[in-house]
Amino acid sequence: MSLKLYGYWRSSASYRLRIAMHLKQLDFDYVPVHLVKDGGQHRSHAYSSMNPSMLVPTFVDDDEDIVLNQSLAIIEYLDDKYPNTPALLPTHALDKARIRALAQDIACDLQPVTNLRILQSLKSDFEASSEQTEAWCVKWIEQGFSALEIRLVTCSGKYCLGYNVTLADVCLIPQVYNALRFKVDMQRFPLIQKIYDNCNELEAFQKAMPDAQSDSA
């Protein structure tokens, strides 16, 4: 199979890309890269030579000799590469900008400060306890969700923008998964919870769930 997705079952960015590829019904091999086992398999020479940032996901198309990183860039590439699959960005310029803004609110501002390498650094470099690192995650997730909930009032329907699944939903659902892991009170965010529930009714989102992956622990 020419398409490969190197990822980690609980990585938000990997989760986004799994959702997108399943929505587009693309055939691909999922290649686990465990971020904890063996000192972190992403640090191996084999992986770091392919992705020098040593982060997941990495997308590979062997037929085209393409290697890409950064989940949002990969998803936009797939939108352009496979125009006959469901589009995750609308064609209308303003709607496209709004969707990108929502996606970046999550992928650029919220998720990076709660990812695994940050939590590991809090513990190893600053001697934070497990309780303190969890409190850190809850703080930033709640702050990010508070802003998102307000934004969604003016644009959401069944999903983040009306009644079509977009890049914003692809980014939101992994972040809600993380929020639930850290016991964020989702009753404070009813629109986000509604969108999460609606998306998870779809087969593509179910296939992409962390617990459905071969490397889930």
Secondary structure in CASP SS format (residue, H / E / C, confidence):
PFRMAT SS
TARGET T0000
AUTHOR 0000-0000-0000
METHOD secondary structure of the structure
MODEL  1
M C 1.00
S C 1.00
L E 1.00
K E 1.00
L E 1.00
Y E 1.00
G E 1.00
Y C 1.00
W C 1.00
R C 1.00
S C 1.00
S H 1.00
A H 1.00
S H 1.00
Y H 1.00
R H 1.00
L H 1.00
R H 1.00
I H 1.00
A H 1.00
M H 1.00
H H 1.00
L H 1.00
K C 1.00
Q C 1.00
L C 1.00
D C 1.00
F C 1.00
D E 1.00
Y E 1.00
V E 1.00
P E 1.00
V C 1.00
H C 1.00
L C 1.00
V C 1.00
K H 1.00
D H 1.00
G H 1.00
G C 1.00
Q H 1.00
H H 1.00
R H 1.00
S C 1.00
H H 1.00
A H 1.00
Y H 1.00
S H 1.00
S C 1.00
M C 1.00
N C 1.00
P C 1.00
S C 1.00
M C 1.00
L C 1.00
V C 1.00
P C 1.00
T E 1.00
F E 1.00
V E 1.00
D E 1.00
D C 1.00
D C 1.00
E C 1.00
D C 1.00
I E 1.00
V E 1.00
L E 1.00
N E 1.00
Q C 1.00
S H 1.00
L H 1.00
A H 1.00
I H 1.00
I H 1.00
E H 1.00
Y H 1.00
L H 1.00
D H 1.00
D H 1.00
K H 1.00
Y C 1.00
P C 1.00
N C 1.00
T C 1.00
P C 1.00
A C 1.00
L C 1.00
L C 1.00
P C 1.00
T C 1.00
H C 1.00
A H 1.00
L H 1.00
D H 1.00
K H 1.00
A H 1.00
R H 1.00
I H 1.00
R H 1.00
A H 1.00
L H 1.00
A H 1.00
Q H 1.00
D H 1.00
I H 1.00
A H 1.00
C H 1.00
D H 1.00
L H 1.00
Q H 1.00
P H 1.00
V H 1.00
T H 1.00
N C 1.00
L H 1.00
R H 1.00
I H 1.00
L H 1.00
Q H 1.00
S H 1.00
L H 1.00
K H 1.00
S H 1.00
D H 1.00
F H 1.00
E C 1.00
A C 1.00
S C 1.00
S H 1.00
E H 1.00
Q H 1.00
T H 1.00
E H 1.00
A H 1.00
W H 1.00
C H 1.00
V H 1.00
K H 1.00
W H 1.00
I H 1.00
E H 1.00
Q H 1.00
G H 1.00
F H 1.00
S H 1.00
A H 1.00
L H 1.00
E H 1.00
I H 1.00
R H 1.00
L H 1.00
V H 1.00
T C 1.00
C C 1.00
S E 1.00
G C 1.00
K C 1.00
Y C 1.00
C C 1.00
L E 1.00
G E 1.00
Y C 1.00
N E 1.00
V C 1.00
T C 1.00
L H 1.00
A H 1.00
D H 1.00
V H 1.00
C H 1.00
L H 1.00
I H 1.00
P H 1.00
Q H 1.00
V H 1.00
Y H 1.00
N H 1.00
A H 1.00
L H 1.00
R H 1.00
F C 1.00
K C 1.00
V C 1.00
D C 1.00
M H 1.00
Q H 1.00
R H 1.00
F C 1.00
P H 1.00
L H 1.00
I H 1.00
Q H 1.00
K H 1.00
I H 1.00
Y H 1.00
D H 1.00
N H 1.00
C H 1.00
N C 1.00
E C 1.00
L C 1.00
E H 1.00
A H 1.00
F H 1.00
Q H 1.00
K H 1.00
A H 1.00
M C 1.00
P H 1.00
D H 1.00
A H 1.00
Q C 1.00
S C 1.00
D C 1.00
S C 1.00
A C 1.00
END
